[in-house]
């Protein structure tokens, strides 16, 4: 059904968009994901979203126990419509977020300057990896530290002790992406996952895309029942 639904959508969008969607979806991954914990500055929050999208990371997880995540349009440049943004604002958002990721098979790796076990260049990537970045002022919360499987640093050689969060995310994802390109295991989206992502993208670019999707789904369901 999903493949037929995508075919129906593709009949309604320009050829250029179809080629672009196919090429970009083929490079997407959920093998690595990013978790932001209470980011204060909108500029940084938006830049992180843009870095995730540009480097093929399909999911971004945002913990909002203190600060509401806001993306600036001029910085994110529409990145939000191409990736999946998951927000956590319950009574225990850190636990909910990290527990959910662990249940999906992710190792939890907190980014911290004082990490002495791994750098971003040698952290294990054989299993799905969730990179957790803390606030600009407070760093990683105690709860996240307790739930983490690994601590990871970005090597530095200057007087400055740390990068700001948007730079840290960009550097980390670039390093991980480079290593994944040479990995001996599958780390990109499966064909089925790519179809699901492309359906969401088609819906995003069309006027009343959600309604169009419902109509097409209903039509295809009726056709299957008749046949």
N, CA, C and O of each residue as an XYZ file, in Angstrom:
908
protein
N       0.817     -1.210      0.000
C       0.000      0.000      0.000
C       0.854      1.266      0.000
O       0.567      2.208     -0.737
N       1.913      1.291      0.832
C       2.753      2.479      0.927
C       3.432      2.808     -0.392
O       3.512      3.970     -0.790
N       3.925      1.763     -1.069
C       4.595      1.978     -2.355
C       3.615      2.512     -3.391
O       3.965      3.397     -4.172
N       2.404      1.989     -3.409
C       1.389      2.475     -4.347
C       0.976      3.900     -4.015
O       0.714      4.710     -4.904
N       0.921      4.192     -2.723
C       0.569      5.543     -2.301
C       1.624      6.537     -2.767
O       1.294      7.637     -3.210
N       2.897      6.148     -2.668
C       3.968      7.018     -3.131
C       3.883      7.223     -4.644
O       4.101      8.330     -5.136
N       3.569      6.163     -5.375
C       3.414      6.284     -6.826
C       2.314      7.293     -7.162
O       2.453      8.092     -8.088
N       1.225      7.246     -6.401
C       0.122      8.172     -6.637
C       0.541      9.608     -6.338
O       0.190     10.529     -7.075
N       1.280      9.791     -5.272
C       1.783     11.118     -4.935
C       2.737     11.614     -6.027
O       2.688     12.778     -6.424
N       3.596     10.722     -6.500
C       4.610     11.105     -7.487
C       3.989     11.555     -8.808
O       4.607     12.304     -9.566
N       2.767     11.097     -9.082
C       2.079     11.552    -10.282
C       1.616     13.002    -10.160
O       1.191     13.615    -11.139
N       1.705     13.540     -8.938
C       1.172     14.881     -8.680
C       2.248     15.921     -8.414
O       1.932     17.098     -8.240
N       3.519     15.513     -8.380
C       4.587     16.471     -8.090
C       5.566     16.526     -9.252
O       5.638     15.576    -10.032
N       6.323     17.609     -9.391
C       7.262     17.753    -10.510
C       8.331     16.672    -10.528
O       8.721     16.160     -9.479
N       8.801     16.327    -11.716
C       9.837     15.311    -11.883
C      11.093     15.675    -11.098
O      11.740     14.808    -10.511
N      11.428     16.947    -11.092
C      12.623     17.399    -10.374
C      12.536     17.062     -8.894
O      13.525     16.658     -8.283
N      11.346     17.229     -8.319
C      11.156     16.906     -6.899
C      11.306     15.407     -6.667
O      11.915     14.990     -5.681
N      10.763     14.605     -7.554
C      10.849     13.155     -7.394
C      12.299     12.685     -7.403
O      12.701     11.871     -6.572
N      13.074     13.198     -8.342
C      14.482     12.827     -8.424
C      15.219     13.242     -7.150
O      16.035     12.489     -6.618
N      14.920     14.443     -6.673
C      15.565     14.947     -5.463
C      15.180     14.108     -4.247
O      16.044     13.743     -3.449
N      13.895     13.801     -4.098
C      13.437     13.000     -2.967
C      14.108     11.631     -2.954
O      14.551     11.164     -1.904
N      14.184     10.984     -4.122
C      14.781      9.655     -4.200
C      16.260      9.687     -3.807
O      16.740      8.821     -3.076
N      16.972     10.702     -4.308
C      18.405     10.793     -4.029
C      18.674     11.089     -2.560
O      19.560     10.482     -1.957
N      17.928     12.006     -1.986
C      18.168     12.406     -0.599
C      17.726     11.326      0.382
O      18.420     11.063      1.364
N      16.583     10.698      0.128
C      16.104      9.633      1.020
C      17.089      8.478      1.067
O      17.235      7.827      2.102
N      17.767      8.218     -0.045
C      18.733      7.111     -0.109
C      19.950      7.359      0.768
O      20.690      6.423      1.072
N      20.170      8.603      1.181
C      21.313      8.957      2.021
C      20.925      9.203      3.481
O      21.778      9.526      4.308
N      19.657      9.051      3.789
C      19.191      9.311      5.142
C      19.537      8.164      6.093
O      19.685      7.015      5.678
N      19.662      8.506      7.386
C      19.964      7.489      8.395
C      19.235      7.774      9.701
O      18.959      8.922     10.050
N      18.934      6.690     10.408
C      18.496      6.763     11.801
C      19.514      6.056     12.692
O      19.308      5.931     13.900
N      20.603      5.598     12.098
C      21.624      4.891     12.875
C      22.233      5.819     13.921
O      22.630      5.368     14.995
N      22.306      7.087     13.618
C      22.733      8.099     14.588
C      21.620      9.125     14.705
O      21.009      9.509     13.707
N      21.361      9.564     15.923
C      20.363     10.592     16.154
C      20.898     11.578     17.179
O      21.884     11.301     17.862
N      20.250     12.721     17.282
C      20.694     13.788     18.181
C      19.615     14.063     19.221
O      18.425     14.112     18.908
N      20.052     14.240     20.458
C      19.160     14.616     21.556
C      19.639     15.958     22.109
O      20.801     16.090     22.494
N      18.762     16.940     22.150
C      19.074     18.244     22.731
C      18.360     18.378     24.067
O      17.167     18.094     24.179
N      19.099     18.811     25.071
C      18.516     18.934     26.406
C      18.464     20.403     26.819
O      19.479     20.990     27.194
N      17.266     20.990     26.745
C      17.031     22.354     27.237
C      17.950     23.411     26.629
O      18.666     24.117     27.340
N      17.916     23.504     25.313
C      18.739     24.503     24.641
C      18.120     25.887     24.828
O      16.934     26.086     24.569
N      18.937     26.842     25.281
C      18.434     28.176     25.588
C      18.267     29.046     24.341
O      17.206     29.635     24.140
N      19.282     29.131     23.519
C      19.315     30.117     22.449
C      18.661     29.582     21.179
O      19.015     28.513     20.682
N      17.692     30.356     20.662
C      16.982     29.946     19.458
C      17.925     29.779     18.271
O      17.740     28.881     17.450
N      18.926     30.633     18.181
C      19.873     30.560     17.072
C      20.566     29.204     17.054
O      20.686     28.581     15.999
N      21.020     28.746     18.213
C      21.671     27.439     18.291
C      20.708     26.299     17.982
O      21.056     25.349     17.281
N      19.496     26.405     18.513
C      18.504     25.360     18.286
C      18.200     25.206     16.807
O      18.093     24.088     16.304
N      18.063     26.312     16.118
C      17.759     26.277     14.688
C      18.942     25.757     13.888
O      18.763     25.003     12.932
N      20.150     26.156     14.275
C      21.348     25.701     13.569
C      21.531     24.198     13.720
O      21.991     23.540     12.787
N      21.181     23.644     14.871
C      21.272     22.200     15.085
C      20.337     21.469     14.122
O      20.721     20.472     13.510
N      19.120     21.966     13.993
C      18.161     21.343     13.077
C      18.708     21.345     11.651
O      18.590     20.353     10.931
N      19.297     22.444     11.260
C      19.847     22.553      9.912
C      21.017     21.586      9.714
O      21.144     20.981      8.650
N      21.868     21.438     10.728
C      22.995     20.509     10.627
C      22.512     19.066     10.502
O      23.043     18.297      9.701
N      21.506     18.702     11.292
C      20.961     17.345     11.221
C      20.450     17.046      9.816
O      20.755     16.000      9.243
N      19.674     17.973      9.271
C      19.107     17.754      7.943
C      20.201     17.682      6.892
O      20.176     16.808      6.026
N      21.156     18.591      6.962
C      22.210     18.653      5.946
C      23.091     17.410      5.938
O      23.615     17.022      4.894
N      23.253     16.785      7.105
C      24.125     15.619      7.215
C      23.347     14.303      7.214
O      23.896     13.253      7.547
N      22.075     14.365      6.843
C      21.306     13.152      6.610
C      20.731     12.479      7.831
O      20.293     11.331      7.750
N      20.719     13.165      8.970
C      20.157     12.584     10.195
C      18.649     12.832     10.195
O      18.208     13.981     10.189
N      17.869     11.770     10.202
C      16.435     11.901      9.994
C      15.671     12.289     11.247
O      14.571     12.831     11.143
N      16.217     12.028     12.428
C      15.482     12.298     13.669
C      16.246     13.261     14.575
O      17.468     13.186     14.705
N      15.497     14.159     15.193
C      16.029     15.053     16.220
C      15.098     14.974     17.421
O      13.882     15.108     17.288
N      15.685     14.755     18.599
C      14.896     14.626     19.830
C      15.201     15.814     20.743
O      16.361     16.133     21.007
N      14.141     16.457     21.215
C      14.297     17.684     21.992
C      13.623     17.534     23.349
O      12.411     17.334     23.438
N      14.429     17.633     24.404
C      13.928     17.554     25.782
C      13.657     18.967     26.274
O      14.536     19.828     26.232
N      12.429     19.203     26.742
C      11.995     20.556     27.088
C      11.549     20.677     28.540
O      10.481     21.222     28.817
N      12.355     20.173     29.462
C      11.954     20.261     30.868
C      12.037     21.687     31.399
O      11.352     22.024     32.365
N      12.871     22.537     30.779
C      13.001     23.923     31.231
C      12.761     24.938     30.121
O      12.172     25.993     30.357
N      13.215     24.622     28.919
C      13.155     25.585     27.832
C      12.414     25.024     26.630
O      12.638     23.878     26.240
N      11.539     25.819     26.047
C      10.796     25.393     24.880
C      11.648     25.563     23.641
O      12.265     26.608     23.431
N      11.674     24.530     22.826
C      12.486     24.547     21.600
C      11.817     25.433     20.554
O      10.652     25.229     20.213
N      12.549     26.406     20.053
C      12.038     27.289     19.013
C      13.062     27.365     17.888
O      14.248     27.589     18.130
N      12.599     27.177     16.672
C      13.495     27.228     15.514
C      13.297     28.543     14.768
O      12.172     28.887     14.405
N      14.371     29.271     14.539
C      14.306     30.498     13.765
C      14.249     30.149     12.282
O      15.076     29.381     11.789
N      13.285     30.706     11.578
C      13.078     30.374     10.175
C      14.304     30.681      9.321
O      14.654     29.902      8.434
N      14.962     31.820      9.585
C      16.078     32.211      8.731
C      17.301     31.340      8.946
O      18.140     31.229      8.052
N      17.422     30.718     10.112
C      18.561     29.840     10.378
C      18.253     28.410      9.929
O      19.069     27.782      9.253
N      17.092     27.902     10.298
C      16.732     26.527      9.952
C      16.509     26.369      8.448
O      16.731     25.291      7.896
N      16.070     27.441      7.786
C      15.856     27.423      6.330
C      15.010     26.237      5.880
O      15.356     25.547      4.920
N      13.916     26.008      6.568
C      12.987     24.962      6.168
C      13.400     23.562      6.540
O      12.732     22.604      6.152
N      14.494     23.408      7.288
C      14.974     22.061      7.620
C      13.939     21.257      8.386
O      13.898     20.030      8.285
N      13.102     21.945      9.154
C      12.129     21.260      9.989
C      11.120     20.436      9.233
O      10.559     19.491      9.789
N      10.869     20.768      7.977
C       9.879     19.996      7.224
C      10.455     18.705      6.643
O       9.710     17.858      6.149
N      11.776     18.554      6.703
C      12.413     17.392      6.102
C      12.884     16.357      7.119
O      13.185     15.224      6.743
N      12.955     16.721      8.390
C      13.365     15.756      9.410
C      12.245     15.576     10.432
O      11.292     16.354     10.471
N      12.375     14.548     11.252
C      11.348     14.233     12.247
C      11.768     14.809     13.596
O      12.781     14.405     14.166
N      10.984     15.748     14.094
C      11.280     16.407     15.360
C      10.404     15.799     16.450
O       9.176     15.841     16.370
N      11.054     15.233     17.472
C      10.338     14.608     18.587
C      10.562     15.420     19.850
O      11.700     15.587     20.288
N       9.487     15.926     20.437
C       9.569     16.765     21.630
C       9.132     15.989     22.867
O       8.221     15.164     22.812
N       9.806     16.273     23.992
C       9.501     15.611     25.262
C       9.326     16.687     26.333
O      10.269     17.407     26.660
N       8.120     16.788     26.871
C       7.848     17.829     27.872
C       6.966     17.300     28.998
O       6.179     18.049     29.577
N       7.097     16.010     29.309
C       6.319     15.402     30.386
C       6.940     15.748     31.744
O       7.814     16.610     31.833
N       6.488     15.079     32.776
C       7.047     15.309     34.113
C       8.485     14.817     34.221
O       9.254     15.326     35.036
N       8.852     13.836     33.410
C      10.221     13.309     33.407
C      10.691     13.136     31.957
O      10.877     12.009     31.497
N      10.879     14.230     31.247
C      11.179     14.154     29.813
C      12.499     13.477     29.478
O      12.602     12.794     28.459
N      13.523     13.658     30.334
C      14.814     13.027     30.058
C      14.670     11.509     30.102
O      15.154     10.805     29.215
N      14.012     11.019     31.124
C      13.800      9.573     31.271
C      12.974      9.036     30.108
O      13.304      7.999     29.532
N      11.897      9.746     29.765
C      11.033      9.287     28.676
C      11.802      9.208     27.357
O      11.696      8.224     26.625
N      12.568     10.240     27.066
C      13.314     10.288     25.815
C      14.362      9.187     25.752
O      14.383      8.402     24.805
N      15.227      9.126     26.748
C      16.347      8.185     26.701
C      15.897      6.737     26.860
O      16.491      5.836     26.268
N      14.856      6.508     27.650
C      14.322      5.151     27.774
C      13.768      4.678     26.437
O      13.996      3.540     26.026
N      13.040      5.559     25.763
C      12.490      5.207     24.466
C      13.571      4.876     23.460
O      13.433      3.932     22.682
N      14.646      5.648     23.470
C      15.750      5.386     22.545
C      16.463      4.077     22.881
O      16.834      3.316     21.987
N      16.649      3.824     24.174
C      17.274      2.558     24.575
C      16.424      1.366     24.124
O      16.961      0.356     23.668
N      15.118      1.483     24.251
C      14.230      0.401     23.845
C      14.300      0.153     22.343
O      14.005     -0.948     21.877
N      14.683      1.158     21.602
C      14.838      1.017     20.151
C      16.244      0.544     19.765
O      16.556      0.411     18.582
N      17.080      0.294     20.764
C      18.397     -0.266     20.492
C      19.524      0.739     20.428
O      20.628      0.395     20.007
N      19.275      1.986     20.837
C      20.314      3.008     20.784
C      21.226      2.953     22.005
O      20.761      2.754     23.127
N      22.513      3.130     21.781
C      23.432      3.457     22.863
C      23.293      4.962     23.126
O      23.154      5.752     22.192
N      23.333      5.341     24.383
C      23.230      6.753     24.749
C      24.626      7.280     25.032
O      25.315      6.790     25.927
N      25.041      8.284     24.261
C      26.372      8.870     24.421
C      26.240     10.355     24.730
O      25.744     11.125     23.908
N      26.687     10.755     25.923
C      26.630     12.166     26.285
C      27.919     12.851     25.821
O      29.011     12.299     25.956
N      27.775     14.047     25.280
C      28.928     14.831     24.844
C      29.357     15.736     25.987
O      28.588     16.581     26.445
N      30.592     15.552     26.444
C      31.076     16.336     27.575
C      32.583     16.538     27.454
O      33.292     15.599     27.095
N      33.092     17.731     27.741
C      34.533     18.006     27.601
C      35.407     17.128     28.470
O      36.556     16.856     28.123
N      34.864     16.673     29.620
C      35.694     15.899     30.544
C      35.686     14.401     30.258
O      36.275     13.630     31.015
N      35.033     13.976     29.185
C      35.010     12.547     28.859
C      36.423     12.040     28.600
O      37.191     12.669     27.872
N      36.764     10.896     29.200
C      38.100     10.340     29.002
C      38.063      8.940     28.397
O      39.098      8.292     28.243
N      36.861      8.480     28.055
C      36.749      7.130     27.507
C      36.786      7.112     25.986
O      37.458      6.270     25.389
N      36.070      8.032     25.360
C      35.998      8.038     23.908
C      36.009      9.473     23.378
O      35.555     10.403     24.044
N      36.537      9.626     22.171
C      36.359     10.867     21.436
C      35.346     10.589     20.333
O      34.982      9.437     20.098
N      34.896     11.624     19.668
C      33.911     11.459     18.610
C      34.502     10.664     17.441
O      33.767     10.192     16.574
N      35.838     10.517     17.419
C      36.497      9.804     16.338
C      36.668      8.311     16.607
O      37.010      7.557     15.696
N      36.435      7.875     17.840
C      36.579      6.437     18.114
C      35.414      5.847     18.908
O      35.467      4.680     19.298
N      34.377      6.624     19.150
C      33.210      6.093     19.844
C      32.617      4.966     18.998
O      32.527      5.106     17.778
N      32.211      3.853     19.611
C      31.666      2.735     18.839
C      30.419      3.138     18.039
O      29.520      3.791     18.568
N      30.376      2.747     16.779
C      29.231      3.067     15.929
C      28.613      1.814     15.333
O      27.815      1.900     14.400
N      28.977      0.633     15.870
C      28.439     -0.607     15.332
C      26.973     -0.796     15.692
O      26.272     -1.569     15.039
N      26.501     -0.101     16.719
C      25.090     -0.111     17.089
C      24.546      1.313     16.963
O      25.321      2.269     16.995
N      23.223      1.470     16.820
C      22.648      2.816     16.730
C      23.102      3.682     17.898
O      23.196      3.213     19.032
N      23.383      4.954     17.609
C      23.989      5.845     18.591
C      23.167      7.128     18.725
O      22.870      7.797     17.735
N      22.810      7.456     19.956
C      22.111      8.709     20.251
C      23.078      9.651     20.953
O      23.537      9.364     22.059
N      23.385     10.764     20.318
C      24.311     11.755     20.873
C      23.520     12.797     21.648
O      22.648     13.462     21.088
N      23.821     12.940     22.930
C      23.082     13.854     23.804
C      23.916     15.101     24.071
O      25.057     15.012     24.524
N      23.338     16.256     23.788
C      24.010     17.534     23.989
C      23.240     18.348     25.020
O      22.020     18.481     24.932
N      23.960     18.890     25.997
C      23.321     19.629     27.079
C      23.201     21.112     26.800
O      23.484     21.577     25.696
N      22.781     21.844     27.810
C      22.583     23.282     27.681
C      23.925     24.001     27.602
O      24.967     23.472     27.988
N      23.857     25.220     27.091
C      25.070     26.015     26.962
C      25.684     26.344     28.314
O      26.902     26.488     28.425
N      24.845     26.464     29.352
C      25.334     26.911     30.659
C      25.432     25.785     31.673
O      26.337     25.782     32.507
N      24.515     24.832     31.613
C      24.456     23.811     32.654
C      25.045     22.469     32.233
O      25.311     21.618     33.081
N      25.251     22.271     30.932
C      25.766     21.001     30.465
C      24.733     19.884     30.549
O      23.529     20.139     30.553
N      25.207     18.662     30.615
C      24.327     17.492     30.667
C      23.733     17.354     32.064
O      24.433     17.543     33.059
N      22.453     17.026     32.142
C      21.793     16.861     33.442
C      22.289     15.596     34.137
O      22.833     14.694     33.500
N      22.092     15.546     35.442
C      22.489     14.361     36.213
C      21.728     13.126     35.745
O      22.284     12.029     35.694
N      20.463     13.310     35.407
C      19.654     12.177     34.947
C      20.211     11.587     33.663
O      20.318     10.368     33.524
N      20.566     12.456     32.726
C      21.137     11.979     31.463
C      22.475     11.275     31.698
O      22.774     10.265     31.060
N      23.274     11.815     32.617
C      24.561     11.183     32.925
C      24.359      9.780     33.489
O      25.084      8.851     33.134
N      23.384      9.632     34.358
C      23.127      8.333     34.979
C      22.629      7.306     33.962
O      22.900      6.112     34.089
N      21.901      7.783     32.955
C      21.316      6.871     31.976
C      22.244      6.602     30.790
O      21.971      5.723     29.972
N      23.328      7.351     30.701
C      24.220      7.230     29.542
C      25.006      5.925     29.557
O      25.359      5.411     30.618
N      25.272      5.403     28.376
C      26.123      4.228     28.219
C      27.569      4.626     27.994
O      28.486      3.883     28.345
N      27.777      5.812     27.401
C      29.109      6.274     27.039
C      29.209      7.776     27.257
O      28.206      8.489     27.216
N      30.428      8.246     27.488
C      30.685      9.682     27.470
C      31.697      9.938     26.362
O      32.648      9.177     26.184
N      31.480     11.019     25.622
C      32.270     11.286     24.426
C      32.713     12.744     24.428
O      31.970     13.629     24.855
N      33.917     12.983     23.953
C      34.422     14.352     23.860
C      34.788     14.680     22.416
O      34.974     13.790     21.585
N      34.885     15.967     22.141
C      35.417     16.446     20.872
C      36.810     16.977     21.173
O      36.939     17.954     21.911
N      37.856     16.367     20.627
C      39.220     16.803     20.947
C      39.436     18.285     20.640
O      39.019     18.777     19.592
N      40.098     18.996     21.574
C      40.400     20.415     21.413
C      41.842     20.656     21.838
O      42.375     19.942     22.687
N      42.469     21.665     21.245
C      43.873     21.943     21.558
C      44.107     23.397     21.975
O      45.252     23.824     22.126
N      43.029     24.154     22.160
C      43.173     25.557     22.532
C      42.826     25.807     23.985
O      42.628     24.866     24.753
N      42.753     27.091     24.369
C      42.404     27.468     25.738
C      40.916     27.273     26.016
O      40.522     26.973     27.143
N      40.094     27.446     24.985
C      38.649     27.317     25.164
C      38.291     25.887     25.546
O      38.814     24.935     24.966
N      37.404     25.737     26.516
C      37.101     24.410     27.046
C      36.042     23.662     26.245
O      35.978     22.433     26.289
N      35.206     24.406     25.508
C      34.148     23.713     24.779
C      33.640     24.574     23.625
O      33.797     25.795     23.632
N      33.024     23.917     22.627
C      32.338     24.618     21.555
C      30.913     24.899     21.999
O      30.414     24.271     22.933
N      30.247     25.857     21.322
C      28.825     25.992     21.632
C      28.082     24.806     21.036
O      28.645     24.066     20.230
N      26.839     24.619     21.416
C      26.132     23.380     21.115
C      25.939     23.175     19.621
O      26.046     22.045     19.145
N      25.656     24.239     18.861
C      25.419     24.052     17.437
C      26.688     23.615     16.721
O      26.631     22.785     15.813
N      27.832     24.164     17.116
C      29.107     23.757     16.532
C      29.433     22.323     16.935
O      29.902     21.536     16.112
N      29.189     21.983     18.194
C      29.452     20.623     18.674
C      28.657     19.592     17.893
O      29.185     18.546     17.517
N      27.386     19.887     17.651
C      26.545     18.955     16.893
C      27.072     18.794     15.473
O      27.190     17.673     14.979
N      27.388     19.901     14.817
C      27.863     19.841     13.437
C      29.168     19.051     13.329
O      29.311     18.206     12.445
N      30.120     19.323     14.226
C      31.394     18.609     14.197
C      31.202     17.118     14.471
O      31.809     16.275     13.810
N      30.363     16.804     15.438
C      30.136     15.406     15.815
C      29.480     14.631     14.689
O      29.907     13.525     14.360
N      28.445     15.205     14.100
C      27.745     14.511     13.027
C      28.628     14.338     11.799
O      28.570     13.306     11.130
N      29.435     15.330     11.504
C      30.340     15.208     10.355
C      31.331     14.067     10.580
O      31.603     13.286      9.668
N      31.867     13.975     11.796
C      32.823     12.910     12.114
C      32.166     11.532     12.036
O      32.732     10.599     11.466
N      30.970     11.414     12.612
C      30.263     10.133     12.605
C      29.860      9.750     11.180
O      29.981      8.590     10.787
N      29.386     10.720     10.418
C      28.965     10.440      9.046
C      30.147      9.926      8.221
O      30.006      8.982      7.444
N      31.281     10.538      8.393
C      32.476     10.111      7.654
C      32.833      8.668      8.002
O      33.201      7.890      7.122
N      32.728      8.315      9.257
C      33.050      6.955      9.668
C      32.007      5.958      9.158
O      32.356      4.842      8.773
N      30.745      6.350      9.152
C      29.697      5.464      8.667
C      29.860      5.155      7.182
O      29.556      4.050      6.733
N      30.339      6.133      6.428
C      30.505      5.930      4.987
C      31.427      4.745      4.699
O      31.328      4.125      3.641
N      32.317      4.431      5.630
C      33.255      3.324      5.455
C      32.913      2.107      6.319
O      33.709      1.174      6.431
N      31.730      2.123      6.926
C      31.345      1.037      7.833
C      30.914     -0.202      7.048
O      30.347     -0.079      5.963
N      31.182     -1.407      7.595
C      30.852     -2.659      6.910
C      29.431     -3.155      7.201
O      29.146     -4.336      7.002
N      28.552     -2.294      7.658
C      27.187     -2.709      7.983
C      26.201     -1.697      7.394
O      26.573     -0.581      7.029
N      24.940     -2.113      7.311
C      23.892     -1.238      6.778
C      23.524     -0.188      7.816
O      23.221     -0.518      8.963
N      23.550      1.056      7.417
C      23.230      2.133      8.363
C      22.266      3.160      7.783
O      21.800      4.051      8.494
N      21.970      3.037      6.502
C      21.018      3.960      5.885
C      19.596      3.419      6.031
O      19.405      2.268      6.422
N      18.616      4.235      5.721
C      17.230      3.807      5.806
C      16.979      2.635      4.863
O      17.539      2.578      3.769
N      16.138      1.709      5.292
C      15.715      0.625      4.414
C      14.810      1.194      3.321
O      14.372      2.341      3.404
N      14.538      0.394      2.311
C      13.661      0.848      1.225
C      12.280      1.212      1.766
O      11.692      2.213      1.357
N      11.768      0.401      2.679
C      10.463      0.674      3.277
C      10.485      1.984      4.059
O       9.544      2.773      3.975
N      11.548      2.216      4.812
C      11.669      3.463      5.573
C      11.801      4.665      4.647
O      11.268      5.736      4.934
N      12.507      4.489      3.542
C      12.642      5.577      2.583
C      11.287      5.964      1.999
O      10.991      7.147      1.830
N      10.473      4.971      1.695
C       9.138      5.239      1.157
C       8.325      6.056      2.155
O       7.660      7.020      1.776
N       8.377      5.671      3.436
C       7.629      6.387      4.477
C       8.078      7.835      4.582
O       7.256      8.739      4.725
N       9.393      8.052      4.510
C       9.940      9.399      4.585
C       9.506     10.222      3.376
O       9.114     11.380      3.519
N       9.574      9.635      2.204
C       9.209     10.358      0.988
C       7.717     10.700      0.968
O       7.329     11.738      0.433
N       6.894      9.848      1.538
C       5.476     10.158      1.658
C       5.266     11.402      2.521
O       4.459     12.271      2.192
N       5.993     11.472      3.613
C       5.896     12.647      4.483
C       6.345     13.906      3.741
O       5.732     14.964      3.879
N       7.412     13.788      2.960
C       7.909     14.941      2.207
C       6.895     15.397      1.152
O       6.675     16.594      0.967
N       6.289     14.437      0.472
C       5.258     14.785     -0.514
C       4.117     15.542      0.153
O       3.613     16.532     -0.376
N       3.729     15.064      1.304
C       2.652     15.714      2.048
C       3.031     17.136      2.435
O       2.190     18.035      2.425
N       4.298     17.334      2.774
C       4.772     18.643      3.215
C       4.711     19.682      2.103
O       4.389     20.843      2.359
N       5.015     19.285      0.883
C       5.142     20.280     -0.192
C       3.817     20.558     -0.900
O       3.737     21.467     -1.726
N       2.783     19.787     -0.585
C       1.510     19.961     -1.282
C       0.520     20.756     -0.434
O       0.485     20.624      0.789
N      -0.263     21.562     -1.087
C      -1.326     22.278     -0.399
C      -2.340     21.258      0.107
O      -2.795     20.398     -0.648
N      -2.691     21.358      1.388
C      -3.582     20.391      2.024
C      -3.056     18.969      1.831
O      -3.811     18.048      1.518
N      -1.743     18.810      2.024
C      -1.114     17.516      1.810
C      -1.711     16.406      2.649
O      -1.840     15.272      2.186
N      -2.076     16.726      3.880
C      -2.663     15.710      4.753
C      -3.989     15.220      4.188
O      -4.278     14.023      4.208
N      -4.796     16.160      3.680
C      -6.073     15.779      3.081
C      -5.879     14.962      1.814
O      -6.601     13.993      1.577
N      -4.905     15.351      0.999
C      -4.609     14.597     -0.223
C      -4.196     13.174      0.120
O      -4.594     12.222     -0.552
N      -3.406     13.039      1.155
C      -2.952     11.702      1.558
C      -4.120     10.839      2.002
O      -4.179      9.656      1.665
N      -5.048     11.415      2.752
C      -6.228     10.657      3.186
C      -7.058     10.211      1.984
O      -7.529      9.075      1.918
N      -7.221     11.133      1.039
C      -8.022     10.817     -0.149
C      -7.378      9.714     -0.978
O      -8.060      8.782     -1.404
N      -6.071      9.808     -1.210
C      -5.371      8.790     -1.978
C      -5.402      7.435     -1.276
O      -5.580      6.399     -1.916
N      -5.226      7.453      0.051
C      -5.263      6.209      0.822
C      -6.628      5.553      0.722
O      -6.735      4.338      0.549
N      -7.661      6.360      0.831
C      -9.025      5.835      0.727
C      -9.273      5.246     -0.657
O      -9.874      4.179     -0.782
N      -8.815      5.931     -1.682
C      -9.007      5.466     -3.056
C      -8.291      4.131     -3.300
O      -8.855      3.219     -3.905
N      -7.051      4.027     -2.825
C      -6.279      2.799     -3.019
C      -6.879      1.635     -2.216
O      -6.886      0.490     -2.667
N      -7.380      1.956     -1.018
C      -8.018      0.915     -0.191
C      -9.258      0.369     -0.882
O      -9.491     -0.839     -0.885
N     -10.053      1.255     -1.467
C     -11.263      0.825     -2.173
C     -10.916     -0.011     -3.393
O     -11.603     -0.985     -3.701
N      -9.854      0.365     -4.083
C      -9.432     -0.393     -5.258
C      -8.999     -1.802     -4.870
O      -9.293     -2.764     -5.580
N      -8.291     -1.922     -3.730
C      -7.860     -3.247     -3.278
C      -9.041     -4.109     -2.872
O      -9.048     -5.318     -3.104
N     -10.046     -3.478     -2.263
C     -11.226     -4.226     -1.833
C     -12.024     -4.729     -3.027
O     -12.558     -5.838     -3.000
N     -12.105     -3.917     -4.072
C     -12.824     -4.294     -5.279
C     -12.127     -5.432     -6.008
O     -12.763     -6.361     -6.506
N     -10.789     -5.333     -6.057
C     -10.026     -6.368     -6.750
C      -9.921     -7.649     -5.942
O      -9.306     -8.616     -6.394
